[in-house]
Amino acid sequence: MDILTKDVEFKQGEVATLSIWDIGGQQRFEFIRSTFYKGAAGALLVFDLTREQTYIEVRKWLTEIRQFAGQDIPFVLIGNKYDLLEDVGEVIDRDEARALAESENSIYIETSAKTGINVDEAFTELTRRIIESRTQ
């Protein structure tokens, strides 16, 4: 598990500091995940574009998050490791991932932690969604 903070400029001149808890989807963390969901303001649901099982787990994670953090918790669905698609090929139906996010009132973003593609955009989008949810 990793914990870090990140400053996100979500609007010109307005910055939010996020406390990010990367609790992972691995089986070994399952018994403690619910503890970390309580009090969460938002979630980045990240799956590996090169591993189908991680995409399959996303629905379970979303159910868990909503159970412990609330039905209306803002989230962004992220397909990570975009940089590997050229070598590995299409493993996940990316249109299905987009449709899943839209059906759950969210957005789908593809990122690469290795190259940094869309990583900041994912945090910015989540921050915007958190702030919008709190002003409604």
DRENDRENMI-457487 format. One record per residue (C-alpha): residue number from 1; x, y, z; residue in one letter. Coordinates in Angstrom, 2 decimals, m for minus. Layout:
<recs>
<nr: NUM | c1: X | c2: Y | c3: Z | rest: A>
...
</recs>
This chain:
<recs>
<nr: 1 | c1: 0.00 | c2: 0.00 | c3: 0.00 | rest: M>
<nr: 2 | c1: 1.29 | c2: 3.45 | c3: m0.93 | rest: D>
<nr: 3 | c1: 0.20 | c2: 6.81 | c3: 0.43 | rest: I>
<nr: 4 | c1: 1.10 | c2: 10.08 | c3: m1.23 | rest: L>
<nr: 5 | c1: m0.19 | c2: 13.61 | c3: m1.70 | rest: T>
<nr: 6 | c1: m0.66 | c2: 15.45 | c3: m4.95 | rest: K>
<nr: 7 | c1: m1.53 | c2: 19.07 | c3: m5.63 | rest: D>
<nr: 8 | c1: m4.02 | c2: 19.37 | c3: m8.49 | rest: V>
<nr: 9 | c1: m4.94 | c2: 22.61 | c3: m10.22 | rest: E>
<nr: 10 | c1: m8.56 | c2: 21.86 | c3: m11.06 | rest: F>
<nr: 11 | c1: m9.42 | c2: 25.37 | c3: m12.19 | rest: K>
<nr: 12 | c1: m7.22 | c2: 28.33 | c3: m13.14 | rest: Q>
<nr: 13 | c1: m5.58 | c2: 29.44 | c3: m9.89 | rest: G>
<nr: 14 | c1: m7.43 | c2: 26.91 | c3: m7.70 | rest: E>
<nr: 15 | c1: m5.47 | c2: 24.01 | c3: m6.25 | rest: V>
<nr: 16 | c1: m6.63 | c2: 21.01 | c3: m4.24 | rest: A>
<nr: 17 | c1: m4.30 | c2: 18.75 | c3: m2.30 | rest: T>
<nr: 18 | c1: m5.27 | c2: 15.11 | c3: m2.66 | rest: L>
<nr: 19 | c1: m4.30 | c2: 12.42 | c3: m0.19 | rest: S>
<nr: 20 | c1: m3.97 | c2: 9.30 | c3: m2.32 | rest: I>
<nr: 21 | c1: m4.12 | c2: 5.85 | c3: m0.84 | rest: W>
<nr: 22 | c1: m3.12 | c2: 3.17 | c3: m3.32 | rest: D>
<nr: 23 | c1: m4.61 | c2: 0.09 | c3: m1.70 | rest: I>
<nr: 24 | c1: m4.33 | c2: m2.19 | c3: m4.70 | rest: G>
<nr: 25 | c1: m6.77 | c2: m4.75 | c3: m5.92 | rest: G>
<nr: 26 | c1: m4.72 | c2: m7.75 | c3: m4.92 | rest: Q>
<nr: 27 | c1: m6.45 | c2: m10.50 | c3: m2.99 | rest: Q>
<nr: 28 | c1: m4.13 | c2: m10.00 | c3: m0.02 | rest: R>
<nr: 29 | c1: m5.55 | c2: m6.50 | c3: 0.57 | rest: F>
<nr: 30 | c1: m9.21 | c2: m7.53 | c3: 0.35 | rest: E>
<nr: 31 | c1: m9.79 | c2: m7.77 | c3: 4.10 | rest: F>
<nr: 32 | c1: m8.58 | c2: m4.20 | c3: 4.77 | rest: I>
<nr: 33 | c1: m9.91 | c2: m2.34 | c3: 1.72 | rest: R>
<nr: 34 | c1: m13.26 | c2: m1.50 | c3: 3.28 | rest: S>
<nr: 35 | c1: m11.47 | c2: 0.40 | c3: 6.07 | rest: T>
<nr: 36 | c1: m9.83 | c2: 2.69 | c3: 3.52 | rest: F>
<nr: 37 | c1: m13.03 | c2: 3.27 | c3: 1.54 | rest: Y>
<nr: 38 | c1: m14.76 | c2: 4.89 | c3: 4.52 | rest: K>
<nr: 39 | c1: m14.29 | c2: 8.63 | c3: 4.29 | rest: G>
<nr: 40 | c1: m13.01 | c2: 8.58 | c3: 0.72 | rest: A>
<nr: 41 | c1: m14.12 | c2: 11.58 | c3: m1.33 | rest: A>
<nr: 42 | c1: m13.45 | c2: 9.92 | c3: m4.68 | rest: G>
<nr: 43 | c1: m11.76 | c2: 6.99 | c3: m6.38 | rest: A>
<nr: 44 | c1: m9.56 | c2: 6.20 | c3: m9.32 | rest: L>
<nr: 45 | c1: m10.51 | c2: 2.70 | c3: m10.44 | rest: L>
<nr: 46 | c1: m7.43 | c2: 1.51 | c3: m12.31 | rest: V>
<nr: 47 | c1: m7.12 | c2: m1.63 | c3: m14.37 | rest: F>
<nr: 48 | c1: m4.29 | c2: m2.94 | c3: m16.53 | rest: D>
<nr: 49 | c1: m5.06 | c2: m2.71 | c3: m20.26 | rest: L>
<nr: 50 | c1: m2.86 | c2: m5.78 | c3: m20.80 | rest: T>
<nr: 51 | c1: m4.54 | c2: m8.02 | c3: m18.19 | rest: R>
<nr: 52 | c1: m8.21 | c2: m8.87 | c3: m18.62 | rest: E>
<nr: 53 | c1: m8.65 | c2: m10.09 | c3: m15.05 | rest: Q>
<nr: 54 | c1: m7.97 | c2: m6.62 | c3: m13.69 | rest: T>
<nr: 55 | c1: m10.78 | c2: m5.21 | c3: m15.84 | rest: Y>
<nr: 56 | c1: m13.14 | c2: m7.95 | c3: m14.64 | rest: I>
<nr: 57 | c1: m12.34 | c2: m6.96 | c3: m11.02 | rest: E>
<nr: 58 | c1: m13.34 | c2: m3.31 | c3: m11.62 | rest: V>
<nr: 59 | c1: m17.07 | c2: m3.98 | c3: m11.12 | rest: R>
<nr: 60 | c1: m16.36 | c2: m5.67 | c3: m7.78 | rest: K>
<nr: 61 | c1: m14.19 | c2: m2.75 | c3: m6.65 | rest: W>
<nr: 62 | c1: m16.88 | c2: m0.26 | c3: m7.64 | rest: L>
<nr: 63 | c1: m19.48 | c2: m2.21 | c3: m5.65 | rest: T>
<nr: 64 | c1: m17.16 | c2: m2.31 | c3: m2.62 | rest: E>
<nr: 65 | c1: m16.38 | c2: 1.40 | c3: m2.83 | rest: I>
<nr: 66 | c1: m20.06 | c2: 2.33 | c3: m3.07 | rest: R>
<nr: 67 | c1: m20.94 | c2: 0.03 | c3: m0.19 | rest: Q>
<nr: 68 | c1: m18.47 | c2: 1.69 | c3: 2.18 | rest: F>
<nr: 69 | c1: m18.03 | c2: 5.24 | c3: 0.78 | rest: A>
<nr: 70 | c1: m21.53 | c2: 5.87 | c3: m0.56 | rest: G>
<nr: 71 | c1: m23.47 | c2: 5.29 | c3: m3.76 | rest: Q>
<nr: 72 | c1: m22.65 | c2: 8.71 | c3: m5.21 | rest: D>
<nr: 73 | c1: m18.89 | c2: 8.65 | c3: m4.73 | rest: I>
<nr: 74 | c1: m17.20 | c2: 10.27 | c3: m7.74 | rest: P>
<nr: 75 | c1: m14.79 | c2: 8.03 | c3: m9.59 | rest: F>
<nr: 76 | c1: m12.80 | c2: 7.85 | c3: m12.80 | rest: V>
<nr: 77 | c1: m12.25 | c2: 4.55 | c3: m14.60 | rest: L>
<nr: 78 | c1: m8.67 | c2: 4.25 | c3: m15.80 | rest: I>
<nr: 79 | c1: m7.14 | c2: 1.82 | c3: m18.25 | rest: G>
<nr: 80 | c1: m3.41 | c2: 1.92 | c3: m17.45 | rest: N>
<nr: 81 | c1: m0.34 | c2: 0.73 | c3: m19.37 | rest: K>
<nr: 82 | c1: m1.47 | c2: 2.36 | c3: m22.60 | rest: Y>
<nr: 83 | c1: 2.19 | c2: 2.37 | c3: m23.66 | rest: D>
<nr: 84 | c1: 2.16 | c2: m1.45 | c3: m23.91 | rest: L>
<nr: 85 | c1: m0.82 | c2: m1.79 | c3: m26.28 | rest: L>
<nr: 86 | c1: 1.33 | c2: m1.60 | c3: m29.39 | rest: E>
<nr: 87 | c1: 3.40 | c2: m4.59 | c3: m28.22 | rest: D>
<nr: 88 | c1: 0.69 | c2: m6.63 | c3: m26.50 | rest: V>
<nr: 89 | c1: m2.33 | c2: m5.80 | c3: m28.66 | rest: G>
<nr: 90 | c1: m5.94 | c2: m5.27 | c3: m27.63 | rest: E>
<nr: 91 | c1: m6.76 | c2: m7.40 | c3: m24.58 | rest: V>
<nr: 92 | c1: m9.66 | c2: m5.33 | c3: m23.21 | rest: I>
<nr: 93 | c1: m12.65 | c2: m4.10 | c3: m25.19 | rest: D>
<nr: 94 | c1: m11.95 | c2: m0.41 | c3: m24.68 | rest: R>
<nr: 95 | c1: m15.36 | c2: 0.61 | c3: m26.02 | rest: D>
<nr: 96 | c1: m16.93 | c2: m1.58 | c3: m23.34 | rest: E>
<nr: 97 | c1: m14.83 | c2: 0.17 | c3: m20.69 | rest: A>
<nr: 98 | c1: m16.02 | c2: 3.56 | c3: m22.01 | rest: R>
<nr: 99 | c1: m19.63 | c2: 2.36 | c3: m21.95 | rest: A>
<nr: 100 | c1: m19.23 | c2: 1.03 | c3: m18.39 | rest: L>
<nr: 101 | c1: m17.92 | c2: 4.38 | c3: m17.16 | rest: A>
<nr: 102 | c1: m20.70 | c2: 6.30 | c3: m18.92 | rest: E>
<nr: 103 | c1: m23.40 | c2: 3.96 | c3: m17.59 | rest: S>
<nr: 104 | c1: m22.08 | c2: 4.62 | c3: m14.06 | rest: E>
<nr: 105 | c1: m22.07 | c2: 8.41 | c3: m14.59 | rest: N>
<nr: 106 | c1: m18.31 | c2: 8.63 | c3: m14.91 | rest: S>
<nr: 107 | c1: m15.56 | c2: 8.92 | c3: m17.49 | rest: I>
<nr: 108 | c1: m12.96 | c2: 6.54 | c3: m18.90 | rest: Y>
<nr: 109 | c1: m9.35 | c2: 7.65 | c3: m19.38 | rest: I>
<nr: 110 | c1: m6.40 | c2: 5.66 | c3: m20.70 | rest: E>
<nr: 111 | c1: m3.07 | c2: 6.35 | c3: m19.02 | rest: T>
<nr: 112 | c1: 0.52 | c2: 5.26 | c3: m18.88 | rest: S>
<nr: 113 | c1: 2.24 | c2: 5.55 | c3: m15.54 | rest: A>
<nr: 114 | c1: 5.50 | c2: 4.82 | c3: m17.36 | rest: K>
<nr: 115 | c1: 5.28 | c2: 7.68 | c3: m19.87 | rest: T>
<nr: 116 | c1: 2.94 | c2: 9.94 | c3: m17.89 | rest: G>
<nr: 117 | c1: 0.29 | c2: 10.04 | c3: m20.63 | rest: I>
<nr: 118 | c1: m3.00 | c2: 11.37 | c3: m19.19 | rest: N>
<nr: 119 | c1: m1.98 | c2: 10.77 | c3: m15.56 | rest: V>
<nr: 120 | c1: m2.39 | c2: 14.40 | c3: m14.53 | rest: D>
<nr: 121 | c1: m5.62 | c2: 14.61 | c3: m16.54 | rest: E>
<nr: 122 | c1: m7.05 | c2: 11.67 | c3: m14.57 | rest: A>
<nr: 123 | c1: m6.30 | c2: 13.35 | c3: m11.23 | rest: F>
<nr: 124 | c1: m7.68 | c2: 16.66 | c3: m12.48 | rest: T>
<nr: 125 | c1: m10.89 | c2: 15.04 | c3: m13.70 | rest: E>
<nr: 126 | c1: m11.39 | c2: 13.22 | c3: m10.40 | rest: L>
<nr: 127 | c1: m10.77 | c2: 16.42 | c3: m8.45 | rest: T>
<nr: 128 | c1: m13.34 | c2: 18.29 | c3: m10.55 | rest: R>
<nr: 129 | c1: m15.88 | c2: 15.53 | c3: m9.95 | rest: R>
<nr: 130 | c1: m15.25 | c2: 15.55 | c3: m6.19 | rest: I>
<nr: 131 | c1: m15.68 | c2: 19.33 | c3: m5.99 | rest: I>
<nr: 132 | c1: m18.83 | c2: 19.23 | c3: m8.15 | rest: E>
<nr: 133 | c1: m20.33 | c2: 16.51 | c3: m5.94 | rest: S>
<nr: 134 | c1: m19.77 | c2: 18.65 | c3: m2.85 | rest: R>
<nr: 135 | c1: m21.32 | c2: 21.80 | c3: m4.31 | rest: T>
<nr: 136 | c1: m24.54 | c2: 20.17 | c3: m5.44 | rest: Q>
</recs>
